Amino acid sequence: MSKKVVLITGASRGIGAATAKLFAQHGYDVCLNYKSNQQAAESLQSEILSLGVKCL
């Protein structure tokens, strides 16, 4: 059995961040992609990891 992974582009803020959180809350592992705002992406990564799923 394999776990589903989702790639979110523009994930450091706005709709991308909200989408990443939603998938993580439903048990998906999440791969974040962003152009800038590393601090926001790292904060989101910590939040997602706290949900018990993987986040790249």
N, CA, C and O atoms as CSV, one atom per row, in Angstrom:
chain,resi,resn,atom,element,x,y,z
A,1,MET,N,N,0.853,-1.175,0.000
A,1,MET,CA,C,0.000,0.000,0.000
A,1,MET,C,C,0.896,1.234,0.000
A,1,MET,O,O,1.846,1.314,0.779
A,2,SER,N,N,0.602,2.172,-0.851
A,2,SER,CA,C,1.404,3.387,-0.913
A,2,SER,C,C,0.599,4.578,-0.408
A,2,SER,O,O,-0.623,4.635,-0.538
A,3,LYS,N,N,1.322,5.516,0.166
A,3,LYS,CA,C,0.689,6.725,0.682
A,3,LYS,C,C,0.677,7.780,-0.418
A,3,LYS,O,O,1.625,7.873,-1.198
A,4,LYS,N,N,-0.359,8.553,-0.486
A,4,LYS,CA,C,-0.461,9.589,-1.505
A,4,LYS,C,C,0.360,10.807,-1.106
A,4,LYS,O,O,0.429,11.185,0.063
A,5,VAL,N,N,0.981,11.409,-2.123
A,5,VAL,CA,C,1.797,12.606,-1.944
A,5,VAL,C,C,1.260,13.665,-2.889
A,5,VAL,O,O,0.912,13.372,-4.033
A,6,VAL,N,N,1.195,14.889,-2.410
A,6,VAL,CA,C,0.710,15.987,-3.238
A,6,VAL,C,C,1.806,17.049,-3.331
A,6,VAL,O,O,2.474,17.350,-2.342
A,7,LEU,N,N,1.987,17.616,-4.531
A,7,LEU,CA,C,2.926,18.708,-4.770
A,7,LEU,C,C,2.117,19.992,-4.880
A,7,LEU,O,O,1.218,20.104,-5.713
A,8,ILE,N,N,2.448,20.959,-4.028
A,8,ILE,CA,C,1.745,22.243,-4.027
A,8,ILE,C,C,2.712,23.323,-4.501
A,8,ILE,O,O,3.759,23.529,-3.886
A,9,THR,N,N,2.372,24.011,-5.586
A,9,THR,CA,C,3.183,25.127,-6.049
A,9,THR,C,C,2.635,26.411,-5.443
A,9,THR,O,O,1.438,26.515,-5.175
A,10,GLY,N,N,3.508,27.384,-5.228
A,10,GLY,CA,C,3.084,28.634,-4.603
A,10,GLY,C,C,2.636,28.421,-3.173
A,10,GLY,O,O,1.688,29.051,-2.706
A,11,ALA,N,N,3.332,27.517,-2.475
A,11,ALA,CA,C,2.856,27.050,-1.174
A,11,ALA,C,C,3.232,27.927,0.014
A,11,ALA,O,O,2.800,27.643,1.131
A,12,SER,N,N,4.008,28.969,-0.181
A,12,SER,CA,C,4.454,29.736,0.985
A,12,SER,C,C,3.383,30.667,1.549
A,12,SER,O,O,3.528,31.165,2.665
A,13,ARG,N,N,2.297,30.914,0.783
A,13,ARG,CA,C,1.258,31.809,1.295
A,13,ARG,C,C,-0.034,31.640,0.511
A,13,ARG,O,O,-0.080,30.932,-0.495
A,14,GLY,N,N,-1.053,32.283,0.974
A,14,GLY,CA,C,-2.330,32.350,0.263
A,14,GLY,C,C,-2.993,31.005,0.009
A,14,GLY,O,O,-3.020,30.126,0.870
A,15,ILE,N,N,-3.527,30.874,-1.200
A,15,ILE,CA,C,-4.262,29.669,-1.573
A,15,ILE,C,C,-3.362,28.438,-1.519
A,15,ILE,O,O,-3.806,27.366,-1.109
A,16,GLY,N,N,-2.105,28.581,-1.927
A,16,GLY,CA,C,-1.181,27.445,-1.896
A,16,GLY,C,C,-0.969,26.921,-0.487
A,16,GLY,O,O,-0.992,25.710,-0.268
A,17,ALA,N,N,-0.764,27.813,0.464
A,17,ALA,CA,C,-0.567,27.404,1.863
A,17,ALA,C,C,-1.832,26.758,2.417
A,17,ALA,O,O,-1.762,25.742,3.109
A,18,ALA,N,N,-2.970,27.336,2.119
A,18,ALA,CA,C,-4.239,26.774,2.597
A,18,ALA,C,C,-4.478,25.388,2.009
A,18,ALA,O,O,-4.961,24.491,2.700
A,19,THR,N,N,-4.143,25.214,0.742
A,19,THR,CA,C,-4.304,23.919,0.086
A,19,THR,C,C,-3.374,22.882,0.703
A,19,THR,O,O,-3.779,21.743,0.936
A,20,ALA,N,N,-2.133,23.271,0.967
A,20,ALA,CA,C,-1.170,22.355,1.590
A,20,ALA,C,C,-1.666,21.897,2.958
A,20,ALA,O,O,-1.569,20.717,3.293
A,21,LYS,N,N,-2.192,22.824,3.743
A,21,LYS,CA,C,-2.721,22.472,5.068
A,21,LYS,C,C,-3.903,21.516,4.950
A,21,LYS,O,O,-4.012,20.559,5.716
A,22,LEU,N,N,-4.774,21.773,4.004
A,22,LEU,CA,C,-5.956,20.936,3.822
A,22,LEU,C,C,-5.568,19.495,3.476
A,22,LEU,O,O,-6.092,18.550,4.064
A,23,PHE,N,N,-4.657,19.335,2.530
A,23,PHE,CA,C,-4.216,17.988,2.169
A,23,PHE,C,C,-3.535,17.300,3.349
A,23,PHE,O,O,-3.758,16.112,3.584
A,24,ALA,N,N,-2.711,18.031,4.089
A,24,ALA,CA,C,-2.029,17.451,5.250
A,24,ALA,C,C,-3.040,16.999,6.304
A,24,ALA,O,O,-2.870,15.945,6.917
A,25,GLN,N,N,-4.076,17.785,6.512
A,25,GLN,CA,C,-5.115,17.429,7.482
A,25,GLN,C,C,-5.863,16.164,7.075
A,25,GLN,O,O,-6.441,15.478,7.918
A,26,HIS,N,N,-5.848,15.860,5.785
A,26,HIS,CA,C,-6.503,14.651,5.281
A,26,HIS,C,C,-5.516,13.494,5.120
A,26,HIS,O,O,-5.846,12.477,4.509
A,27,GLY,N,N,-4.307,13.646,5.666
A,27,GLY,CA,C,-3.358,12.542,5.717
A,27,GLY,C,C,-2.387,12.415,4.566
A,27,GLY,O,O,-1.635,11.443,4.508
A,28,TYR,N,N,-2.377,13.363,3.650
A,28,TYR,CA,C,-1.440,13.315,2.533
A,28,TYR,C,C,-0.063,13.800,2.984
A,28,TYR,O,O,0.038,14.709,3.807
A,29,ASP,N,N,1.002,13.192,2.443
A,29,ASP,CA,C,2.325,13.776,2.568
A,29,ASP,C,C,2.369,14.937,1.583
A,29,ASP,O,O,1.754,14.868,0.519
A,30,VAL,N,N,3.090,16.002,1.923
A,30,VAL,CA,C,3.051,17.233,1.139
A,30,VAL,C,C,4.454,17.651,0.718
A,30,VAL,O,O,5.387,17.632,1.521
A,31,CYS,N,N,4.592,18.025,-0.542
A,31,CYS,CA,C,5.834,18.594,-1.060
A,31,CYS,C,C,5.544,20.059,-1.386
A,31,CYS,O,O,4.715,20.363,-2.244
A,32,LEU,N,N,6.231,20.954,-0.698
A,32,LEU,CA,C,6.010,22.390,-0.882
A,32,LEU,C,C,6.965,22.950,-1.928
A,32,LEU,O,O,8.143,22.593,-1.953
A,33,ASN,N,N,6.465,23.815,-2.779
A,33,ASN,CA,C,7.273,24.514,-3.767
A,33,ASN,C,C,6.943,25.994,-3.640
A,33,ASN,O,O,5.778,26.372,-3.526
A,34,TYR,N,N,7.978,26.826,-3.662
A,34,TYR,CA,C,7.758,28.267,-3.551
A,34,TYR,C,C,8.892,29.003,-4.248
A,34,TYR,O,O,9.979,28.453,-4.424
A,35,LYS,N,N,8.643,30.235,-4.640
A,35,LYS,CA,C,9.651,31.045,-5.323
A,35,LYS,C,C,10.437,31.889,-4.335
A,35,LYS,O,O,11.654,32.016,-4.463
A,36,SER,N,N,9.768,32.456,-3.369
A,36,SER,CA,C,10.424,33.299,-2.367
A,36,SER,C,C,9.717,33.098,-1.033
A,36,SER,O,O,8.831,32.250,-0.920
A,37,ASN,N,N,10.095,33.855,-0.048
A,37,ASN,CA,C,9.512,33.791,1.292
A,37,ASN,C,C,9.778,32.447,1.969
A,37,ASN,O,O,8.864,31.720,2.357
A,38,GLN,N,N,11.067,32.156,2.091
A,38,GLN,CA,C,11.504,30.915,2.720
A,38,GLN,C,C,10.999,30.799,4.151
A,38,GLN,O,O,10.635,29.709,4.594
A,39,GLN,N,N,10.974,31.911,4.874
A,39,GLN,CA,C,10.531,31.890,6.270
A,39,GLN,C,C,9.081,31.398,6.376
A,39,GLN,O,O,8.767,30.588,7.248
A,40,ALA,N,N,8.212,31.875,5.509
A,40,ALA,CA,C,6.813,31.436,5.528
A,40,ALA,C,C,6.704,29.958,5.169
A,40,ALA,O,O,5.903,29.233,5.758
A,41,ALA,N,N,7.505,29.510,4.207
A,41,ALA,CA,C,7.478,28.100,3.811
A,41,ALA,C,C,7.961,27.204,4.949
A,41,ALA,O,O,7.397,26.134,5.177
A,42,GLU,N,N,8.996,27.631,5.659
A,42,GLU,CA,C,9.503,26.841,6.784
A,42,GLU,C,C,8.491,26.796,7.930
A,42,GLU,O,O,8.355,25.773,8.602
A,43,SER,N,N,7.797,27.885,8.147
A,43,SER,CA,C,6.751,27.918,9.168
A,43,SER,C,C,5.617,26.958,8.803
A,43,SER,O,O,5.117,26.221,9.654
A,44,LEU,N,N,5.222,26.975,7.542
A,44,LEU,CA,C,4.183,26.064,7.066
A,44,LEU,C,C,4.650,24.617,7.190
A,44,LEU,O,O,3.871,23.744,7.573
A,45,GLN,N,N,5.902,24.362,6.871
A,45,GLN,CA,C,6.446,23.008,6.990
A,45,GLN,C,C,6.336,22.513,8.432
A,45,GLN,O,O,5.928,21.376,8.665
A,46,SER,N,N,6.693,23.345,9.388
A,46,SER,CA,C,6.588,22.962,10.797
A,46,SER,C,C,5.148,22.642,11.180
A,46,SER,O,O,4.880,21.674,11.891
A,47,GLU,N,N,4.238,23.462,10.702
A,47,GLU,CA,C,2.819,23.245,10.997
A,47,GLU,C,C,2.333,21.916,10.417
A,47,GLU,O,O,1.600,21.174,11.071
A,48,ILE,N,N,2.746,21.630,9.195
A,48,ILE,CA,C,2.338,20.385,8.545
A,48,ILE,C,C,2.953,19.179,9.241
A,48,ILE,O,O,2.274,18.174,9.451
A,49,LEU,N,N,4.225,19.264,9.599
A,49,LEU,CA,C,4.882,18.156,10.294
A,49,LEU,C,C,4.197,17.844,11.621
A,49,LEU,O,O,4.157,16.689,12.044
A,50,SER,N,N,3.663,18.865,12.273
A,50,SER,CA,C,2.984,18.650,13.555
A,50,SER,C,C,1.693,17.844,13.397
A,50,SER,O,O,1.150,17.336,14.377
A,51,LEU,N,N,1.208,17.729,12.160
A,51,LEU,CA,C,0.001,16.947,11.886
A,51,LEU,C,C,0.317,15.465,11.694
A,51,LEU,O,O,-0.591,14.651,11.526
A,52,GLY,N,N,1.606,15.116,11.719
A,52,GLY,CA,C,1.997,13.709,11.623
A,52,GLY,C,C,2.183,13.183,10.213
A,52,GLY,O,O,2.202,11.971,9.999
A,53,VAL,N,N,2.321,14.082,9.251
A,53,VAL,CA,C,2.597,13.662,7.875
A,53,VAL,C,C,3.965,14.192,7.467
A,53,VAL,O,O,4.530,15.053,8.140
A,54,LYS,N,N,4.493,13.676,6.366
A,54,LYS,CA,C,5.787,14.134,5.866
A,54,LYS,C,C,5.606,15.420,5.077
A,54,LYS,O,O,4.568,15.645,4.454
A,55,CYS,N,N,6.632,16.258,5.117
A,55,CYS,CA,C,6.596,17.510,4.372
A,55,CYS,C,C,7.992,17.801,3.854
A,55,CYS,O,O,8.947,17.873,4.628
A,56,LEU,N,N,8.109,17.968,2.554
A,56,LEU,CA,C,9.394,18.276,1.921
A,56,LEU,C,C,9.417,19.718,1.493
A,56,LEU,O,O,10.413,20.181,0.937
